[in-house]
Amino acid sequence: MTTAPAKYAHYLADFQSLTEGPGAEAPAWLKSARDNAWTKFAATGFPTARRGNERWKYTNVGPIARTDFGYPLAPAPADGSEGLVPSYQVSGQTVFDLIYVDGVYSPGLSSPALDASGVVAASLAVAAGNDSLDLEGQVGRYAPPDDDGFAALNTAFLRDGAYVNVADDHAEKVVIRISYITSQSEDANHKVTYPRTMIVAGRNTDITVVESYRGPQESVYFTNAVTEISVREGAKLDHYRLLLEGGKAFHVGTSRVIQEKDSSFSSASFALGTTLARNDLEVLLDAPGAYCSLNGLYLTADNQHIDNLISIDHAKPNCTSRLNYKGILDGKSRAVFGGTVMVRRDAQKSDAEQTDKNLILSNSAEVDSKPSLLIYADDVKCSHGATAGHIDADTLFYLRSRGLDLDTASRMLVHAFASEIINTVNLEPLQDYLNTLFAAAIPNKALPIAGLVPSRRAKAAGDK
């Protein structure tokens, strides 16, 4: 526990400061989990080797490994962070807001609710001290620290986060908004935070969770997040993940989901900004009748890099999955999509579809797409596909023939491409908020047109 390679010495120093400081009052099980996770991280480190490492083949995390990100033991005051909280309002439903500044719960910005009528929406640090909630048996169960170095480091610094637990057969629909904010640094040091989210949707419940990440535009910082989700029998969970970090930020998000019988999990991931981002999502369909729908939309520009690694495991028969991701790339940005659907031997009657579509707005942007199916059963219905290209010339001509100028017509087509994913959001105020964000992010310039301007590189796996 007290050793680490020299290049990780600053993480060791911060780990010791946490365990001897604000983390010293944690329950014994949490201390043990931290120690075990640190041992894992010290042994494995970050996945900087890309040769022979398929999971990280197209993404170089060297810039994260080389930067001395410091852990803020004393988070910044909530004052000044209000402007980074997503501004959309939800009315007419039971809504809980959990807001964190530098990874630590901010009671002044959050809703004052710990346990209200069968809904626990609380600081993870507070919930960990409540033996009746049994967090010991839940935290780390779905995202163990041996997944990779990032998950191990997050668990080693597990101090606070969000804990959501809706009791079985809770009749009322519940909306939980979880906001992780990185504050502006007062010095030149680069900051790292370790958000941790645990969500339990009890039997026959209906829950919406919005998980968002934001930070200052001009600061270099690192967010290393882990989310664990359990969707119990007959439960319905809509989960939205908003990656709205600053333009110089690094973000690695690890999400693990397990579904029980006849449960429904609908996810939509939205990403803008960040110099390097990774969305690592795995869903286990662990009982008959489980259904998941995973959607994603990202817009990159300049030299930004985003990597979506999505995995769906059909472990039991009669399960259905839908996977649909879309990317909009500009500048010299790069995107990676790795989608894997596995159908196990006994998972007969599985129904799976996956699609990855990318719209290239620059001759210098690049996308690597690798959808794949691993099928070990013989009575299944599965399909997959990937596309990448520029704006369609015929469609653009049609709009211009109706009196629209070139820029307006181009932006309208780009926004229509994005709207398919945005329209999957069932929370109307959030849908309007995302429409506004992505409309503003679409570049206002002449765009390449399919068939008229060659693309530098837009390929699917296997292309020569």
matplotlib code that plots the C-alpha trace (Angstrom):
import matplotlib.pyplot as plt

x = [0.0, 2.9, 4.8, 4.4, 6.5, 8.3, 6.1, 3.0, 4.7, 2.5, -0.6, 0.8, 1.4, -2.2, -3.5, -1.7, -2.9, -6.5, -6.3, -4.6, -6.8, -10.4, -10.7, -9.6, -13.1, -14.5, -15.9, -13.5, -14.8, -14.3, -10.7, -10.0, -11.5, -9.3, -6.2, -6.9, -7.6, -4.4, -2.5, -4.1, -3.3, 0.3, 0.7, -1.0, -0.8, -2.4, -2.9, -0.3, 0.9, -1.3, 0.4, -1.5, -4.0, -7.2, -9.2, -6.9, -5.6, -6.8, -6.5, -3.3, -3.6, 0.1, -0.9, -2.8, 0.0, 2.6, 0.8, 1.0, -2.7, -3.2, -6.0, -7.8, -8.1, -10.1, -12.6, -13.3, -16.3, -19.6, -19.7, -18.8, -19.7, -23.5, -23.0, -21.7, -24.9, -27.1, -29.7, -32.8, -35.7, -37.9, -41.4, -44.3, -42.3, -40.3, -36.9, -33.7, -30.5, -27.2, -24.4, -20.7, -17.8, -14.4, -15.9, -17.4, -21.1, -22.3, -25.3, -25.8, -26.4, -28.2, -31.8, -32.0, -33.2, -31.6, -34.5, -37.9, -40.8, -38.6, -36.2, -32.6, -30.7, -27.6, -24.0, -22.1, -19.9, -22.9, -24.6, -21.5, -21.8, -25.4, -25.1, -28.8, -28.0, -25.5, -23.1, -20.4, -22.1, -22.8, -19.9, -17.3, -19.5, -20.2, -17.0, -14.2, -10.8, -9.2, -11.2, -8.3, -6.0, -8.6, -11.3, -8.6, -7.5, -11.1, -11.7, -8.5, -9.6, -13.3, -14.3, -17.7, -20.1, -23.8, -25.9, -29.4, -31.7, -35.4, -37.3, -39.1, -42.6, -42.2, -45.2, -44.1, -41.8, -38.5, -36.0, -32.5, -30.0, -26.4, -23.9, -20.1, -18.4, -14.7, -13.9, -11.4, -7.9, -6.4, -2.9, -1.1, -1.6, -3.7, -6.6, -8.0, -11.4, -12.8, -16.7, -18.4, -22.0, -24.1, -27.7, -30.1, -33.5, -35.8, -38.3, -41.1, -39.8, -39.6, -36.5, -34.8, -31.2, -29.2, -25.5, -23.5, -19.9, -18.7, -15.7, -13.8, -13.1, -9.4, -8.2, -6.3, -7.9, -8.8, -12.1, -11.9, -15.4, -17.0, -20.8, -22.4, -26.1, -28.4, -31.8, -33.9, -36.8, -39.4, -37.7, -37.4, -34.4, -33.7, -30.1, -28.6, -24.9, -23.8, -20.1, -19.8, -16.2, -13.9, -12.0, -8.7, -10.1, -9.4, -12.2, -12.4, -15.8, -16.3, -20.0, -21.2, -24.9, -26.6, -30.2, -32.6, -35.8, -38.1, -36.1, -35.6, -32.5, -32.4, -29.1, -28.2, -24.7, -23.9, -20.4, -19.1, -15.7, -12.7, -9.3, -9.5, -12.6, -13.4, -16.9, -16.5, -20.0, -20.8, -24.3, -25.1, -28.5, -28.6, -32.2, -34.9, -36.9, -34.3, -34.2, -31.5, -31.3, -27.9, -27.7, -24.9, -24.1, -20.8, -19.4, -15.6, -13.6, -9.9, -7.7, -10.2, -10.3, -13.3, -13.4, -16.7, -16.2, -19.6, -20.3, -23.6, -23.6, -26.7, -26.2, -29.8, -32.4, -35.2, -33.3, -33.3, -30.7, -30.4, -27.1, -27.1, -24.2, -23.6, -20.6, -20.1, -16.4, -14.7, -11.2, -8.4, -10.4, -10.6, -13.3, -13.2, -16.2, -15.8, -19.2, -19.3, -22.5, -21.9, -24.7, -23.8, -24.4, -27.7, -29.0, -31.4, -34.0, -31.7, -32.5, -29.6, -29.0, -26.0, -25.2, -22.5, -22.9, -20.4, -20.7, -17.3, -17.3, -13.6, -11.1, -8.7, -11.0, -10.8, -13.0, -12.1, -15.3, -15.3, -18.7, -18.6, -20.9, -19.8, -22.6, -22.5, -26.2, -28.0, -31.5, -30.9, -31.6, -28.5, -27.2, -24.5, -23.1, -21.1, -20.9, -18.9, -19.1, -19.8, -23.0, -25.1, -24.9, -28.4, -30.1, -28.2, -29.3, -32.9, -32.8, -31.0, -33.6, -36.2, -34.4, -31.9, -28.3, -25.5, -24.5, -28.1, -28.8, -25.6, -26.3, -29.9, -28.7, -26.1, -28.7, -31.1, -28.4, -28.0, -31.7, -32.3, -30.3, -31.5, -35.1, -34.6, -34.5, -37.9, -37.3, -38.6, -36.7, -33.4, -34.2, -34.6, -31.4, -29.4, -30.9, -29.7, -26.2, -25.6, -27.1, -24.7, -21.7, -22.3, -19.6, -20.7, -18.5, -18.4, -18.6, -17.3, -19.9, -20.0, -18.7, -17.2, -14.4, -12.3, -12.1, -8.7, -9.8, -13.1, -12.9, -14.4, -12.4, -11.1, -10.8, -7.4]
y = [0.0, 2.4, 1.8, 2.8, 3.4, 6.7, 8.1, 7.7, 9.1, 12.1, 9.9, 8.0, 11.2, 12.3, 8.9, 9.0, 12.5, 11.4, 8.3, 10.2, 13.3, 13.6, 9.9, 8.7, 8.6, 6.3, 2.9, 0.0, -1.6, 1.5, 1.9, -1.7, -1.1, 1.9, 0.0, -2.9, -0.6, 1.3, -2.0, -2.8, 0.6, 0.6, -2.8, -1.9, 1.9, 3.5, 1.6, 3.5, 0.5, 0.3, -2.5, -5.7, -3.7, -3.8, -1.8, 1.2, 0.7, 4.0, 6.2, 7.4, 8.2, 9.2, 12.9, 11.9, 9.6, 12.3, 15.1, 15.6, 16.0, 16.9, 15.8, 18.8, 17.7, 20.9, 21.4, 25.0, 26.8, 26.4, 30.1, 30.7, 27.2, 27.9, 29.0, 25.5, 23.7, 22.8, 25.5, 23.5, 23.3, 20.3, 20.8, 18.6, 15.6, 14.5, 16.0, 15.6, 17.6, 16.2, 18.7, 18.1, 20.6, 19.0, 15.6, 16.6, 17.0, 20.6, 20.8, 24.5, 23.8, 20.5, 19.5, 18.9, 15.3, 12.2, 9.8, 10.8, 8.3, 5.4, 7.5, 7.7, 10.5, 11.2, 11.9, 8.6, 9.7, 10.1, 6.9, 4.9, 5.5, 4.2, 0.4, -0.1, 0.9, -2.0, -0.1, -2.5, -5.1, -2.8, -0.4, -2.0, -5.0, -4.1, -2.0, -3.8, -2.1, -4.8, -3.6, -1.3, 1.4, 4.1, 2.2, 1.2, 4.8, 6.0, 3.4, 4.2, 7.8, 6.9, 9.7, 11.0, 10.7, 10.1, 7.3, 6.8, 4.0, 3.8, 1.3, -1.6, -0.8, 2.9, 4.2, 7.8, 8.7, 10.1, 12.4, 12.6, 15.2, 14.6, 17.4, 17.0, 20.4, 21.0, 24.5, 27.0, 26.5, 29.5, 28.4, 26.7, 23.2, 20.8, 19.2, 15.7, 14.5, 11.1, 11.2, 7.9, 7.2, 4.2, 3.8, 1.1, 1.0, -1.1, -3.6, -2.0, 1.6, 4.3, 6.6, 9.2, 10.1, 12.9, 12.7, 15.7, 16.9, 20.5, 22.6, 25.8, 26.2, 27.3, 25.0, 21.7, 19.2, 15.5, 13.8, 10.1, 8.9, 5.5, 4.8, 1.5, 0.8, -2.0, -2.2, -4.7, -6.8, -4.8, -1.5, 1.2, 3.5, 6.4, 7.5, 10.6, 11.4, 14.9, 15.4, 19.2, 19.6, 22.4, 22.5, 21.5, 18.8, 15.1, 12.8, 9.0, 7.6, 4.0, 2.8, -0.7, -1.8, -5.0, -5.7, -8.2, -9.8, -7.6, -4.5, -1.6, 0.6, 3.5, 5.5, 8.5, 10.0, 13.5, 15.0, 18.4, 19.8, 18.1, 17.5, 13.8, 11.8, 8.1, 6.7, 3.1, 1.5, -2.2, -3.5, -7.1, -8.4, -11.0, -12.2, -13.0, -10.1, -7.4, -4.5, -1.9, 1.0, 2.8, 6.1, 8.5, 11.9, 13.7, 16.8, 17.3, 20.1, 21.3, 18.5, 16.9, 13.1, 11.1, 7.3, 5.4, 1.8, 0.2, -3.4, -5.3, -8.9, -11.0, -13.5, -14.9, -15.7, -13.4, -10.1, -7.1, -4.5, -1.4, 0.5, 3.8, 6.3, 9.3, 11.6, 15.0, 15.7, 19.0, 20.4, 17.8, 16.0, 12.2, 9.8, 6.1, 3.8, 0.3, -1.5, -5.1, -7.2, -10.7, -13.3, -16.2, -19.9, -20.2, -16.7, -17.9, -15.6, -12.6, -9.5, -7.0, -4.1, -1.7, 1.3, 3.9, 6.9, 9.8, 13.1, 14.5, 18.4, 18.7, 17.1, 16.6, 14.9, 11.1, 8.4, 4.7, 2.6, -1.1, -2.6, -6.3, -9.2, -12.3, -14.8, -18.2, -19.1, -20.2, -18.7, -15.0, -11.8, -9.6, -6.9, -4.2, -1.4, 1.7, 4.7, 7.9, 10.7, 14.3, 16.1, 14.7, 16.9, 16.0, 16.8, 20.0, 21.0, 20.3, 22.7, 25.4, 25.1, 26.1, 29.4, 28.6, 29.9, 27.4, 28.0, 27.8, 24.6, 23.0, 23.7, 22.5, 19.2, 18.8, 19.6, 17.2, 14.5, 15.2, 15.4, 11.7, 11.1, 14.3, 13.3, 10.1, 12.2, 11.8, 14.7, 17.6, 20.5, 18.5, 17.8, 21.6, 22.3, 19.8, 21.1, 24.6, 23.4, 21.3, 24.0, 26.5, 24.1, 23.4, 25.3, 28.2, 27.7, 26.1, 22.3, 19.4, 17.9, 14.2, 13.5, 16.9, 17.1, 14.0, 13.1, 12.7, 9.6, 8.2, 4.4, 1.4, -1.4, -3.6, -0.9, -0.8]
z = [0.0, 0.7, -2.6, -6.2, -9.3, -9.2, -12.0, -9.7, -6.6, -6.5, -6.5, -3.6, -1.7, -2.3, -1.4, 2.0, 2.6, 2.0, 4.2, 7.0, 6.6, 5.5, 4.7, 8.1, 9.5, 6.8, 7.8, 8.0, 4.8, 2.8, 4.1, 3.1, -0.4, -0.9, 0.2, -2.1, -5.0, -4.4, -4.5, -7.9, -9.3, -8.1, -9.8, -13.1, -13.5, -16.5, -19.8, -21.7, -23.7, -26.9, -28.7, -27.9, -25.8, -28.0, -25.5, -25.8, -29.3, -30.7, -27.6, -26.2, -22.4, -22.2, -21.7, -18.5, -17.2, -17.8, -16.0, -12.3, -11.4, -7.8, -5.5, -3.7, -0.1, 0.6, -2.2, -3.3, -1.8, -3.6, -4.2, -7.8, -9.0, -9.4, -13.0, -14.0, -12.8, -15.8, -16.1, -17.3, -14.9, -14.2, -12.7, -11.9, -10.7, -7.7, -8.3, -6.2, -7.0, -5.8, -6.6, -6.0, -6.2, -6.7, -6.0, -2.6, -1.8, -1.6, 0.7, -0.1, -3.8, -3.4, -2.5, 1.3, 1.0, 2.4, 2.6, 1.4, 1.1, -0.1, -2.1, -0.9, -2.7, -0.7, -0.4, -0.7, 2.2, 4.4, 3.2, 3.8, 7.5, 7.5, 8.1, 7.1, 3.5, 3.1, 0.8, 1.6, -0.5, -3.4, -4.0, -6.3, -7.1, -10.7, -11.4, -9.5, -9.2, -11.3, -14.4, -15.3, -13.7, -14.0, -12.0, -9.5, -9.0, -8.6, -5.9, -4.1, -3.8, -3.0, -0.6, -1.8, -4.6, -5.2, -3.8, -5.2, -4.0, -4.8, -2.8, -4.4, -5.7, -5.2, -7.2, -8.0, -10.9, -9.6, -11.3, -9.9, -11.2, -10.3, -11.1, -10.7, -11.0, -11.1, -9.8, -11.2, -9.7, -7.9, -8.9, -11.7, -10.4, -12.4, -10.5, -10.5, -9.1, -8.6, -8.8, -7.8, -8.4, -7.2, -8.5, -7.4, -9.1, -7.0, -8.4, -10.5, -10.1, -12.7, -12.4, -14.5, -13.6, -15.2, -14.5, -15.7, -15.6, -16.1, -15.4, -16.3, -20.0, -19.8, -17.0, -17.5, -15.2, -15.0, -14.1, -13.4, -12.8, -12.0, -12.1, -11.0, -11.7, -10.7, -12.4, -10.5, -11.7, -13.7, -13.1, -15.7, -15.6, -18.0, -17.6, -19.3, -19.2, -20.0, -20.7, -20.8, -19.5, -20.4, -23.6, -22.0, -19.7, -19.6, -18.8, -18.3, -17.4, -16.5, -16.2, -15.3, -15.5, -14.5, -15.3, -13.9, -15.3, -17.4, -16.6, -19.0, -19.1, -21.6, -21.8, -23.8, -23.6, -24.8, -25.2, -26.0, -25.3, -23.6, -25.1, -24.4, -23.3, -22.8, -22.3, -21.2, -20.8, -20.1, -19.7, -18.5, -19.4, -16.6, -16.8, -19.4, -20.7, -20.0, -22.5, -23.0, -25.4, -25.6, -27.5, -27.9, -29.5, -29.5, -31.3, -31.5, -32.9, -33.1, -31.8, -29.5, -29.1, -27.8, -27.4, -26.9, -25.8, -25.5, -24.6, -24.2, -22.8, -23.6, -20.8, -20.7, -23.3, -24.6, -24.1, -26.5, -27.0, -29.3, -29.7, -31.7, -31.5, -33.7, -34.0, -35.6, -36.2, -37.1, -37.3, -36.7, -34.1, -33.8, -32.6, -31.8, -31.5, -30.3, -29.9, -28.9, -28.5, -27.1, -27.1, -24.8, -25.6, -23.7, -24.6, -27.3, -28.8, -28.3, -30.4, -30.9, -33.2, -33.2, -35.4, -35.5, -37.8, -38.2, -40.0, -41.0, -41.2, -42.0, -44.4, -41.5, -39.0, -38.5, -37.0, -36.3, -36.0, -34.9, -34.3, -33.6, -32.8, -30.7, -31.1, -29.4, -29.7, -32.9, -32.5, -32.5, -34.5, -34.6, -36.9, -36.9, -39.1, -39.3, -41.7, -42.0, -44.6, -45.5, -46.0, -48.8, -51.9, -53.1, -49.8, -49.6, -53.1, -52.2, -49.3, -51.3, -54.0, -51.3, -50.8, -48.0, -48.3, -48.1, -44.4, -43.2, -45.2, -44.0, -40.3, -40.6, -42.0, -39.2, -36.5, -38.1, -37.9, -34.2, -33.4, -33.8, -30.6, -28.8, -29.4, -27.5, -24.3, -22.5, -20.2, -22.2, -20.5, -20.8, -24.5, -25.1, -23.2, -25.3, -28.6, -27.7, -26.7, -29.8, -32.2, -30.8, -31.2, -34.9, -36.8, -38.9, -42.0, -45.4, -44.9, -47.1, -49.3, -50.2, -53.7, -54.1, -51.5, -50.6, -46.9, -45.3, -43.4, -42.4, -42.0, -40.4, -38.9, -41.7, -44.3, -46.0]

ax = plt.figure().add_subplot(projection="3d")
ax.plot(x, y, z, "-o")
ax.set_aspect("equal")
plt.show()
